[in-house]
Amino acid sequence: MEIKYTIQGLLIYITIALYLLALFASIFRLKKFGHLLYFLGFIAAVVSFGYRWYHVRHVPMQNLFEVFLCLGMIYPVSLFSRYVLRIGGQTADMLIGAVVLFPAGFIFSANPLKLPPALQSWLFVPHVTVYVLSYIFMAKAAFHAVLQLLGKNPRSGDNLLPPEEATYRLTCVGFPLLTMGLVLGSVWGKRAWGDYWGWDPKELWSLASWLVYVGYLHFRYMFGKKHPRINSIWAIAGITVIVVTLLWVNLSRFFPGLHSYGATM
Amino acid sequence: MWAAMALITLLFFLSVYGAFLGPKRAKEFFNSIPLTVFWLVFIILLIAGIGLFRRLIRKPALLLIHAGCIFVFAGALWGSVKGHTLRQKLLGIDKIPSGFMQIYEGHSDNRVISQDEQIRELPFSIGLKDFRIEHYKPEYLYIQSRQGDYWRCPVEIGAEYFLSPEYGMIKIIRVFENFKIPMQGKNRIAVDDPGPGSNPALEIQIVSPNGESTTRYVFEHLPGHMHPGDELSLTYQRVISEYISELQVVRNGKVVAEKDIQVNHPLRYGGYHFYQQDYDRQAGRYTILEVTSDSGLTCVYAGYMMLCIGLCWHFWINKLSGKGKQILKAEAKGK
């Protein structure tokens, strides 16, 4: 664990601080002030991402530090969920934003790296972007699954969906993105390495996480809301496998493969 | 539906197991006879599912998703090693599933070393006009003192960099692609040899605070090398931006196609794809290409398209649009 005494580090710490302040403001029912802080945190996250972009001279999605920096810009997903999907959890999003920026601020190395030849492809940005978006939606879905298991429901006046339905709806948004991430990765693998499926550990864990959600969607189709706790467990299992795919596969020595460049500690 | 759930769960556990095997063993495992049977069962079940569940036919989005999966699996089986072997036995179509070619600069070859280490021949030859490696600019000289001070200096001939009052300054004198000191004659002068070989190096001058000047050579292949009495550790580092093979396709003695291939930009010709795979790391005289057959690829890509379109249609348009929300509500109430 290291503190980054750089402009990049400072921007990350400001974002984390704003997200946490927003979280506390929301907890203490200062909703409008909390929302303002959350928005300012998002602006800081965008500036941080833009600064990194300027610094490394390519879209910063190359390694875990940059992916987590990107994950920190969660605010538009919160708005989309609240006003389009009628799903709450904005307070939790503030926490998610702070949590995902923590490894970027204190754990992963921010050393700028040039893009290796394999990453110099038009598929680089869409592949990572859809994955990052899907991970945020799935993380939110898992949060609502936990709420369902804890028996928490939104207040009646908020006009928000109950947690089980929120989990399903968020998965409905995230699953096509997850699939596109897998498909774009496969097409890219074909262009770069000659095979659309290389049986690499990262690919297999990505397939495993996709299959958990396939299972969830089939199970929910079979039983609807008859077994809400099992539905929630599916969604939590999904995000668990995603975390393994994103972190363990890149950082562990168990899984050497073509995606190892993603890990820089 | 339970059968589908069972197969999905089984495939999940197989994927996790395969992840622990590593790419090579996982590939063998998933292409083994029992797993080939598993894939066939998966396809049959998907087809049966479409036949049995009327909803899958009534809803085009769901049909696209499931038919897309069938296309992906079918294309993968068609393009697999076993698919190639089967086609050769049944239809007499002889195609190399995958392999490698080693081609020297200025030569052409049609021999492919297949994955089972057999030498097979393509119906055309691939010629290598030139192979080169490009690097990001600027290149850097990294300097570190024994006390842990650290400097990064862009490599530019004639550039001078002041390090500190303690260590003085350095000047970049010369850049070598292939550093050599000929052993003939009395004078040992470093030259940049245009012949085969690769030994990138820098000639630098270190001027100490008291004005003493020493010449040092820094080799890319010896990063951080220092003698016992040296104060500074020097590393010459270049970052590869691209590997480029200038290829020609020769058929009946005539050049029928040309392409400079790079990573992410393969050559496609005659039902095969040619990828930049490796190169002669000692002297850069030859390139190694990966050759793969394109059998089944169109089917797989069509499946991907169907899957993605079907999912967006079903989950985004049907479920989340205004009408979709009503359906979702009705479904929720019904269950």
Interface residues (C-beta under 8 A of the other chain):
Chain A: V84 L85 K114 L115 P116 P117 A118 Q120 S121 E165 R169 C172 V173 F175 P176 T179 M180 V183 S186 V187 W188 K190 R191 A192 W193 G194 D195 Y196 W197 G198 W199 D200 P201 L204 W205 L207 A208 L211 V212 V214 G215 H218 F219 Y221 M222 F223 G224 K225 K226 V249 F254 F255 P256 G257 L258
Chain B: M1 A4 M5 I8 T9 L11 F12 S15 V16 G18 A19 F20 G22 P23 K24 A26 K27 F30 A76 S98 Y136 V239 I240 S241 E242 Y243 Q262 V263 N264 H265 P266 H273 Y275 Q277 E290 T292 L297 V300 Y301 Y304 L307 C308 L311 C312 F315 W316 K319 L320 L328 E331 A332 G334 K335
